[in-house]
Amino acid sequence: MNKTLIVGSVVLGVLCVMIAFVYWTTPATLLPSFFPGHEAGSITVHVKHGIAAFAVGLALFVFAWFKSGKKKPSVEDHDA
């Protein structure tokens, strides 16, 4: 279960970072219609949407990093 959670977090993190670059490089009119911020005829670039997607991606990487670390022995393990 823990391995699945780590891999899923990394995959979603990569996806969020890729979405951030799409937001930073693509005008709103060329964004896919299912992306928030898609506006027909608009030439603006949604920088804030990209920053938010990038931050979520980084948070997912940090979560995966902490989940993949060594497990510390708990207090109950020493009582035996």
N, C-alpha and C positions, 0 to 999 in steps of 0.2 A: 504493500500500500504506500509506504513512504517513497519508494523508488518511482512509482507512478506519479505521485504528487510532485516530485522534483522534476521529472521529465516534462510533465504537463506545464509546470510553471515556466520552465525554460522555453518551451515551444510558444506559449502565449506571450512571453517576454519578447522573443524574436519577432513575433507577429506585430506586437504593439510598436516596437522600434521601426519596423518596416512601414507601418501605417503613419508614424510620425514623419518619416521622410517623404511619404506621399503628400501629406498635408503641407510640408515645407516647400515642396517643389512644384506642386500642381495648382493652377488657378481653380477657383470654386466651380467654374462652369465645366471643367474637365474631370472633376471628382466623380467616382461612381455614384449613382443615384441613391444607393443605400448608405452612403457616408453622411453623417451629420455635417451640415455646412454646405452641401451641394446647392448651388444657386445658378440657374440657367442665365447665361449672359453676363455673369460677374467675373471680373478678372482679378479679384482679390485673392490673396493667399492666406489661409487660416493658420497663423503662427501659433496662436493660443491653443488650438486644437492639437497641433503637433507637439507642443510642450506638454500638454496633458497626457497624450498617448506615450510620449517618451518617458515621462515620470512613472506612469503605470508599468511600463516595460522594465524600468530600472528597479521598481519595487518588487516585481516578480522575480527578477534575477537575485536580489538580496534575499528574498524569501527562500528561493531554491538553495542559495549558498548556506544559509543558516540551517536549513533542513538536512543538508548533506554533510554537515560537520559531525565530528565524533560525539557520541552520546556520553555525558558525564554520569558516573554511577550515582544513584540516588541514595538517600539516607537509609531506606529500607534494605538496600543491598548490603550495607555494612553491619546491620543488626544480627545477621544470621550467624 
